[in-house]
């Protein structure tokens, strides 16, 4: 059902094994009841809201995973397995919970992960978890007695279970419903598509599947969104490339957003992508591929998230429209997290043709495994249910009790112009139109990524004979890159979609594409355009085949001098391309970068590419390469981490001759050197000694004088040497124990950041606060709870080593209370000189991008946005 299922969770990164067993009934209790409302923690920002537990159903009524509202304001819920559908009439707001009325709906249907009331019917999306087959069903009242009595299967569907068929929602046009599908589903032949039917894996280097074998047989397109007519006969593919989204919600402007799952198996690898909010735009692709094949967010043929959240398990979601809440929360996107028992409110604002945002924690509980959430327009309250995996279900209601106005909000539409342009271009998706090429061409080089994407997709739907020559002759570099990417994509369809009537790719086309790329001056491109050019080369080779020897040598000569570059993204793509082209100088250059890279993610990036390189090795370089795997024994990650390194190593061994294998045998068979994070930090600070015990008062005036000319590369190395990457995610690298710091520069001043580092316990974030467990014998244990079992509790007591935990028997626990002490260690800066500290601050405040560090008066003021709700920066 959920993006992270139980059998997966028990094997993945220990931090994510939060509270699964705690959701099971206590020993000896038949129906222990859902978590009481007074045990749900409401954050300070959400303090004027009231949470009520309206109903705690007995086991015989199932574990509820989906919910919708009918026209009379009643709730309809469904069990995950075979225990059916129920209709709930909640009491009036302010009424007694005991007045909640629950009725069994007398139809033979269950296992729904999606419910929606539309077109005078209940639509039910079943993802097979029991006796009911996957399919889209319609349930109606045929005799007008206000009782649903007829079930009609509209379409049988392939796939089911935890990565199967998920959410349903009504389309804003009043003529359709939308279907949310996980990456284990497929509609063999949708009647229509807005996504060009030309997707492929598009891996320049050999595929590296999930090391534990999880869904390795599942290839593109991954999770999808479909638009379906009321009778369920005509399905239109809208968007694909997701891992396992569970639900979605339309905003007031008609844009669809979803909360896509991450893959914790992949944590701390360069291909890991956090749980994220995505704009489900027409024809979009989000690049999910199995294992190490997931496309980075910067690939031009996919789209990025609008907001990264972090580890978790996305479930139902809703905007606050129709709720009697203050305007800020009417506009919020509510995002429950099943695995951590949390609920977030995301606040999105227009950003070009898409959105950007921030999020805050609003409530949490142990347990609070929320599965679905809705706003009931009849009473203006928000309702959510907990359950799943036969966990105890609870039905809760959230109402506002404060003094702010709850009148319907009417925000100013600041993104109307570019959104209208995107929608104009999207009208050409899914069809050929004689006006399309002329209309979209001026926007192929547009500064907004979503506009460029929409224009390219529109172009790919047109007959390439109409625009091939124009693409090959385009002189404006941004437009040329987009047009050439479209051309190579449509000129060679992958085998799955190839039709006998499709034209055979022109064997001379690759040469003409390469010639067109040669005319684009690298030095005149900005960094994003340079990355895009490298992606066009990659797709050219995956779609049109390997270049001839002369072209290969010419391209090696062109790109070899450009490696190494200034950014990790450029280095990653240059390394991959040069590995594919078998550059003889790559091994030495890439290994030098491995030695200097401050994060394991960056090191793995180069090591993974080098696994296929056969040229340019010396015995010394080979030994250096394989010794890295010995050192990497101290690195940590998700459940597939060690296996992925083994697969990389095995691929590299396969490039060795028998003589080389014999010579390298001692290194190949050497046991990994396991280091604790503390030992790794000490090694990273080799050559540093105690300087002084720094204070905020000493450092803040230095930082406030300006950080615009600091050394960001030095700051990045210090961020790694201090162990910051072990706990914090930053610029798509690092762990997830602490908050993601990528956007810290947009919310915090240098003084705030210094205070969080030097005085970490001054304010401890609700998201990351540890607990103090007092045992019956008087012993205490401080840490983060990572597993609550029926009989035991596991506690991570060292944030630098989250894979280690201490087990405590529950019957020996006297109390569990929040700690007032931050898990972040003190004294981190005491081995650094003041200039080094300023470099570190500049790097964090820059978001990892040169030239973007905040140093002006506005940046040096108080935190922007709702900073407190996201916690102190470095906790």
N, C-alpha and C positions, 0 to 999 in steps of 0.2 A: 504493500500500500504506500508506504512513505518512502521518500527519497533515500533514507538510510534505514534498511530493514534490520530486524533483530539478529539474524544469522550473520549479517555483515558487521553490525555494530560490535558483536562480541569478538571480532577479529581485528578491528581497526585500532587506530591510535588511541591509547588508553584514556586520554582526556575526553574522548567523545562517548565513553561508556557511562553516560550520566543517567542515573536513576531508572534504568530499565527494570531491574528487579524490584525497585521500590514501588513500581506501579502495580505489582502483583499484590493480592490480598495478604494481609498479615497472617501469620501462622495461627490456625485455629479459628479464624473468622470466616464465616460463610459469605457475608456481604458487608465488608467493612465500611462501605460508603466512599464517596468522592472526597477529595481534599476540602475541608471546611473553608468557607470564605475568609474567616478571620486568620487563616494560616497562609493566605496569599499575600505576598509582600507588594505593596503599592509604592512606587517611587515618589520622591518629593514633588516632582513636576506633575504627577498624576494624582496628587493627594486629595483633590476635591471630587474624585470619582468613587463610586460605591460599587463593589462586586458582591453579588448575592448568589448563593448556591440554591437554585430553584428545585432541582430534582437529582436524585442519585439512584438510578435504576437498579433493580436486582439483576443478577447474572442472566436470568431467564429472558431478559429483554435485550441482551447483547452488549456489544462494545461499539459505540456509535462513532462513525467516521465522516459522515456527510450530513449537510443540513441545508434547508432552504425555507423561504417564507411563502405561504400561499396568499391569495388575495384578501383573505379575512384576517391576516396577521397571525395565523397559526404557524407553528414550526413543524416541518417534516424532517425526520431524521432516519438514518438507516444503519443497521448493524454491518460490520465488515464481512461477516460470514453468512450464516443461514437463518438468522433469527428475525429477519423481516424489517418492515417499514413501520414507523410510528408517527402519529400526529399529536402535537402538543399544543395545548391552549395555555399560554402563560397567564398568571394573574396580572391585574392592572399594576402599573408601576406604583410602588408603595404598598401593594397588597401582600398578603402572607404567602410564603413559598408553598405552604401546604395546599393552597388552592390550585396549584399547577395540575392541569388535567392531561393525562396521557392515554391515548387510544391506539390499539393495534389496528393498522390498516389491513383489511381483509383481502389481500391479494397474495399470490404466490410469486414473490420476487424479493431478492435480498442481494447483499454483496455490492451495493452501490457505493462508489467513491465520488460520484457526481450527481447532484440533484438540482433541478431548476424548475420553477413553475413558469410556463409560457404557453401561449396559444390555448388557454383554457385546459391545460393538461399538466401533469407531472411528468417531466422527462427524467429518466433514470439511466445512468451510465454505469454498467456493471463491469468490474474487472475481476475475472474469475478467481475466487478464493475459496469456493465451496461448491455446492451443487448447481449454482446458476451460472450459465455460460456468459462469457463476455459479449456485450452488445449494447446498442442504444435502444432503449425501450420507452414506450409512451403509455402512461396509465391515466385512465379517464373515468369520470362519473357519467355513466350512460343513461341513468334513469332519473337524474335530478334530485336524488335524496341526500346530497352532500356527502356521499360515501364513494370513494374510488373503488371501482369494481372490475375494470377491464384492462388487461395487460396486452400490449401489442409490441412485438419485436420489430423495430424499424430496420435494423441492420445488425447482422452477426459480425463480430469483430475478432481479429487475430491478436493474441497477446493477452496477458493478464497478470495478476499478482502485484508485487510491490513496484514494479517499473511498468505497469500496464496503463489502463484507461483511468483517468482521474476526474478532473473537474468539468462542470457544465456551467455555462452562463448565457444569459439572454443577450443578443446583439443589440446595440443602441439604435439600429435602424428599425427595430420592431418587426423584422421579417426573418430573423434567423436565430440560431443558437450556435455557440462556440464550444468546441470540444478540446480538452487538454489531454494530450497523450504523452506517456513516458517513452523511454527509448527501447522498450521491449514490445512495441506495438507496430502495426503496419496496416495501412489501407492500401491494398495491392494496386488499385487503380482508381484514385480519386477522379471524379467526373471533371473537375477543374483544378487548376493550380495557379497561384500567384508566384510561387517559387519556380524558377526555371528548372525543368526536369533534367538537370545536367550535373547533379552533385556527384562527388567522388571523394575518396579519402584524401587525395592530393598531398601525400607525404613524399617529400623529395628524397629522404633517406628511408631505408627499410623500416617497416612497421615494427614497433616495440609494444606488444600487447600487454595487457594487465598481467603482472607476474603471478598472480594467484589464480588466473584463469577466469576471472569474473567477467562474464558477458563478452568473452573474446570473439564470439561468433557474430556479434552485433556490430554492423557497420553503419555508415551514414544512411539515412539522414538523421538518426537519433530521435529525440522527442520532437513532437510536432503539434501545431495548432490547426484546427479545421473549422471552417464555417459551414453549417449544415442548414438546409431548408427545413421547415416545420414537419414535413412528412418523412424526413430522414433519408431521402433517396439520393439527393445530390450533395456530394461532399467536395469542398474546395480547400485545398491545402494553402494555408496562409503563411506559415513560417516554420522553420525547422532548425536543427542543430543544437537542441537542448539536451541536457542529460536526463532530468526526471522532474519536470515541473508538476506540481500537484494541483494548482489552482491559478486563477488569474482574475483581474478586475479591470473594468473600464473606468477611466477618469472622466471628468465632466466634459472634456473636449473630444471624447470618442476614441482616445488612444487606449490600447490594451497593454497592460503590464502584468508580468508574472514574476514569481520568486523561484528561481531554478536551484536545484540541489547541487552541492559540490560532491567530490569523491574523496573522502578522508583517507582512503587507501593511498592517495597520492600526495598527502601533505609533506611539505618540505622538499618537494621535487620541483624542477622548473616548469613542469606541465600542470601543476596543481592550480585550480581556479576556485576561489571562495564562493560560498553561497551568495547569490547575487540577484538583484532586481533588474529585469530586462524589459525594454520596450519592444513589444511584439508588433513590429511594423510590417507592412505588406512586403512579401517576397524575401523576408530577412533570413539570414543564416547566422547561427551563433557558434559554429565550429566544434561541437562536441564530437570527439572521436575516441574510440576505446584506447585505454592505456596511455602511453606517452604521446599519442597522436593528437591530443586536444590542441586545437589551434590557439595560439596566443591572441589576446584581445586586440592586438594591433594589426592583425592580418587584414588587408584591404578587402578580401572577399568574405569577411564576416563583420559582425558588429560587436561593440563592447557593451558591458553592463552600464546602466545608469547609476547604480549604487551597489557597492560590495558590502555584505553584511559580515561574513565570517562563518566559522563552522556551525552547523546546525542541521535541522531537518524541516524544510518548508512544508507547510500544510495549507489549510484554507486561508484565504486572505480577503480583505475588503477595504474599500475606502469608507470614510466616515460619513458619506453623504446621507442625508435623511436623519442622522442622529441629532438629538437635542444636546449637542456638545458645543463648547466654545469654537469659534471659527477655525482656530489652529488645528483642532482635532476633527472637525468636519472634513477638512481638506487632507487629513493624514491618511496614509495607507497603512493599515494594521497588518502586522506580519507575525503570527505566532510561530514558535519554534518548538516542535514536539519533543526533541531529544533533550534539550536543556530546560524545558519547562518555563520558557520565557515568552513574553510578548513585546514586540517592538512597535513603535509608531515611526514610519518613515515620512519625511517632509520633503516633497519633490517640488522643484521649481523649473520653469522652462530654461533650456540651455541650447540655443540654436533651434534646430528642428526636433530636438529630443528633450531630455530632462537631466538634471543632476539633483543631488539631495544629501541629506544627513538623516541619521536615525537616532532614536532614544529608546532606552528600556523603560517600559511603563509598568510592568508587573512580572512577578515570577513566583513559582511555587515548587515545593518538593513533596509530592510530584505535581506537575501541571501539564500533562501530555495533551495539549490542545490539538484537535483534529480539524475543526471547521469553525467558521466565524461569519456572522451576518449582522446587518443592521435591519431592524424591523421598522419600516416607515410608519406603521400603525401607532406605535407608542414611543418612537424615537430612541429606543434603547438598543444596545449592542448585545448580542448573545453569542456565546461560544460553548462548544462541547469538548470534553476530553474523552479519550478512549483509544481504541486501536489495539491490535494484538491481544484481544480479550482482556485488556486492562480495564479496571473499574471506570465507568463513564460518569461524568457529571455534566449537568446543564447549568450554565451560569449566565447572569445578566449583569450588564455594566450600565450604570446611569450616572449622570452628572448632578452633583449636589451643591456646587459652588455658586458664586454670585455673578459670574461673567454672563454676557448675553449669549443666548443659544439660538438667536434668530438665524435663519438660513444665510449662509455666507455667499458672497458674490465677489470673488477675487478678480482682480484685473488680469486680463489675458495678455501676458507679456510675450508669449511665443507665437502669436497668431500668424504673423507674416511668414515666417519660415515653415511653420507647420502647414500652412495653406500651400506653399510651394511644394513641400514633400508630397502632400496628398494629390496635388495636380500631376506630379510625375508618376505616382503610384497608380493612377487611372489607366496607364498603359500596361500595367502588369497583367500577365495572363492572356494577352491577346495581341494580334498584329493590327497596326493602325497606320495608315499612310502618313499621318501627321507626327508620328512618334519620334522618328530620328531627328527631324528638324526641331522639334520641341525640346527634346531632352539634351541634345548635343551641347548647348551652351552651359549646361550644369554639370558636365562630366568632371570639370576641374574646380567645382565650387569649394569654397573653404570649409563648408560644413560637411562632415563625414556622412551624415544620414542623407543629405541631399545627393551627394556623389553616389552613394549606394543605391538610392531609389532610381537615379538616372541610369546607372549601369544595368540594373535589373530590367528596366524598361527597354533598354537597348538590346539586351540578350533575348527578349521575346520577339524581336523583329527579325526578318529574314536577313542573314549576314551578307548576302549578296548586295543588299542595298547600302551597306555602310562599311564593308571590309576595306575598300581602298581609302576611304576617308580616315579610318582608324590608322592605317599604315602610313598615311601621309601627314597626320596631324602634327603641327609644329609647336603647339603649346604643351609644355611638358606635363602639367597636371592632367589635362584632358587626354593626352596621349597615353599616359599610364593607365587611366581608367578604361579607355577604349581598347587598348591592347589586352588588358586583363579579360575584358568581355569577349574579345575575339578568340583568344586561345581556349576559353571555357566553352564557347559554343561550337568550336571547330572540331572538337574531339570528345564526344560523349562517352561516359564510362560504359562498360559492357552491360551493366544492369539495365540501363535505359536505352541502349542502342536499338534502333529499329531497322529492319531490312531496307527500308526506304531512305534511311539517313544517308547523306552524301559521304563518301570517303574523304577524310582529311587530305588536303592538298599537301603532298610531300615537300613542296617548296615553301610552304607557309612558314615553317619554323625559321628558315633562313631570312625571310622577309621581316618577321617579327624581331629577330635578333638585330637586323640592320636598323630597324626603326628604334629599337632601344639604344643602339650605339649612337644615334643622333642626339640623344638626350644627355646634356652635360651634367655629370654627377655633381660637380662643385656648385652648380647653381640651384640644386635642390636643397630644401630644408631636410631635417632629420627624418620626419615622418614620410616625406616623399622618397627619400633614399631607401627607407625600409620597404615602402610600397614597390619601388623598382625591383628590389631583390625578390619580393613575393611574385612579381610578374615573371621574372626569370624562372622561379621555382615551378609555377603553374605551367609555364611554357614547356618545361621538360617533363613534368608529370603527365601532361595532356598530349604533347606532340612528340615525345620521345627524346632520347639522348642526342646531344649535338654531335656533329662529325668531329674528327680529330683536330682539324684546323680551327674550328670554332672553339673547341674545348681549350686549346692552347692559347688562343687569343683572349678568351674570357679569364683564364687563370692569370695571364699577364695584366689584364685590366684590373681585376679585383684583389689580387694578392698584395699590392702595395697599400690598399685601403684597410687592410686588416693588420694592426688593430685600430679600432675606431674609438670615439669618445663615449659611446653609450653601450650599455649591456645589450639592448635590443639590436643595435647594428652589429655588434660583435657576434651575437648569436646567429643572425641571419647570414652574415659573411662567412662564418665558420661552417655553417651547414652547406652553403653553396660551394665553397672551396673544397669541402670534403666530398661532395658529389662529383666535383670536377677533378678530384684527385690531385690537388695542388701539392707539389713536392716540398714546399716550404711550410705547409700548414702545421705539421706535427710540432715542429720546434716553436712556432709562434703561439699555437694554442696552449701548449704545455706551459709556456711562460705566463700566459694569462691565468691558467689554472693555479699556478704558484702564487699569483698576486691577488686572486679573487677573494674577497672577504666573506662570501657566503657559499654554502654548499650547493645551493641552487645554481649559481653561476658556474661553479666548477663542473657540476654534472652536465650542464649544457654543452661544454666543450668536450668533456670525456665521452659523452654520448655520440657526438658527431665524429670524433676520431675513431670510433669503433669500426668504421667501414673503410678507413683510409689505408691503402696499401703502399703508397709512394712516400718517399722522403724520410723513412725511418733509419735511424742508426741504432746500434745495440744499446747505447746509452739512453736514447730517447724511449726505446721500447721498455727498458727497465724502469725509467721514470714513470711512464704511463701506468704500468701494472703495479708499481709501488703505491700509486694513488689509492688503489682499492684496499690496500692494507691500512692506510691512514683513514680511509672512509669508514672503517669499522666503528669509529667513534661518532659517526653521524647518525642522526635519528630522523624518523619520519613515520608515515602511515604503514598499514599492514603490507603493502606491496613494495615498500621502500627497499628492503634488503634484496628481495627477489628481482627487482628492476636492476639493481646494480649487478646482480649475478648475470642477468640476461645481457647487459651491456658488455660485461667482461667476456662472456662466452662468445659473443659476436666478434669481439676483438681477437680472441684466441683463434677463431676460425680463419683469420687473415694471416696467421703465422705459418711458416714452413715447419716441417718436422724438426729441422735443425734448430730453428729459433725456439721452438717449444722446449726442446731438450736443454738449450742454453739458459732459458728463463725459468726452468722448473723450480728452483728454490723460491723465486719471487711469486710464481703462479700458485704455489702451494702454501705460501706464507699465511699464517693466521692473522686476521685483522687486529689492529691495535685499538683497543677500546679505551676511549677517554671520556671522563665526565665533562659536562659543560664547564665546570669550574676550572678543570685542568686545561681545557681548550682556551678559556679566557686568559688564563695565566700565560699560555704559550703565545697567544695573540698579542699580549702586552710585554713580550720579551724585550728587555732593554729599558723598560719604564720602571721607575722606582717611586716611592712615596714623595709627593710634592708638598701637599698641605691639605688640611681639611677645609675645603672650599665652602663658602657661604653664599647665599643668594645676594646678600648686600654687596659682596665683593664683585661678583660676576655680572649682575644685571646691568650696572652702568656701562660696562664694557660692551655688552651685547646691544644695548640700546643706542650706542653710537653708530651702529650700522653693521650689517652682515653681508652686504652685496658683493664684496670682493674676497670672500673667504674661499678656502680650498675645499670644494665639494668632494673631490675624490679622496682627499685626506679624511674628511668627515665620514664618508662611507666606510673606509677601512676601520676607523675607530668605532663606528656603529657595530661592525662585525667583531672587532677585537674585544669590546666590552661585553659581548654576549647578548647585545640587544636583539639581534636577529633570532636568537634562541627562543625568545618569548613574544616578540612583536612582529607583525607583518608590516612590510614597508616596501612600496613600489613593486608589488608582486613577488616579494621574497619574504622568507622568515616564518616564524611559528604563529601560534594563535592563542597562547596562554594569556597574553595581555592584549590591549587594544591595538587595532591597526592605526599606525601613525602616519600613513601616507598623506592624509589631509590635515595634519596638525597645523600646518602653516596658515590654513584658512580659518582656524578657530582660536589659536592661542598666540600670545605674545612671547618673545624670548624670556621675559621674567616668569610667566606662567610655566613655561617648559622647564626652566631652571628649578623652580620651586618643586615641580613634580619629581624631578630627578634627585634633588638634594634633600628634600623633606617629603619623601613618598607617603608617609602616614598622615600628613596634614589633612588630606581629603582622600578617602578611599572610594573608588567607584563601586556602585552597586553591582555592576557587571562582573567585576573581578575580585571582589572582597573574599578573603578566606574566612574560614570558620574556626572556632575553638571548640573542640570536643572534650568534655570533662567526663571521665570514666568513674565508675562507682568506687574504685580504689583510690580516687583522688588524682590520678595521672591525667595530664592534659596533652592534647595533640592539636597542632595548628596546621591548616592547609586547605586545599580545595577538595571538596567531595567529588570523586570521579565515578563512583559506582555505589549505589545504594541497593544492597541485596536484601532478600527476605530475612536473613540471619546475620549478615555482616555489612559493614560499611568500609569502603576503600578510600583512603585519603592520600592525595599527592602532597607531600610535605616539602618538596623542593621544586620550585617553579623552573629552575634551570635543568631539571632532570625529570620531566613529566611522565616518563615511562615507568618510573618507580613509584610504588604506592605502599601504604601501610594498611593492613586489614585489622578492623576492630569488630568484635562481636557486639551485635546490637543490644543484647541483654546486659551488657556491661557499660552501656552509655547512660550517663546521668543527664547530660544536657548538651545541646548543640546551639551555640550562639555566634553571631557575627563577630569577627575580629576587628579591632580598631587599628591593627597594624597591617600595613601594606605588605604583600608578598614580594614587592620589589626590594632588592638589597640596597642598603645605604652605602655611601662612600664610593660610588662608582667612578666619580670624577677625580678622586684624590691622587691618582697616579698620572694625571694629565697636566700639561702646562696650560696657561690661560688661552694661548693661541689655538691649541688643539681643541679645547672646549668650545671655542667660538666656531671652529670649523665643523664640529659635531652639531652644534645648534643650527648653523646655516644649512647643513645637509638635511636635517629633519624638517626644518621650516620650508625648505625648497620643494618638498615632495619628491626629491630625487631627480629633479629636472634642472639643468643648468639655466641660470638666468631668471628663475622663478622664485628664488628665496625672498621672503618678505623682509624688507628692511626700511620701508618708509614709515612715516608717522602713523598711518592707519594700522599698519601691521604691528606697531609697537604698543598699541593700546590694549584694551581689555579683549577677552576672547569674543569672537564674532559668532553669532548664531547661539544655539542652546548648548553652550559648551559644557555646563555642569552635567547635563543629562547624559553626556557621553563619557563622563568620568575624567579625572585628572589624566593628563596626557600619558604619563609613563608608568602608571600603576599596573 
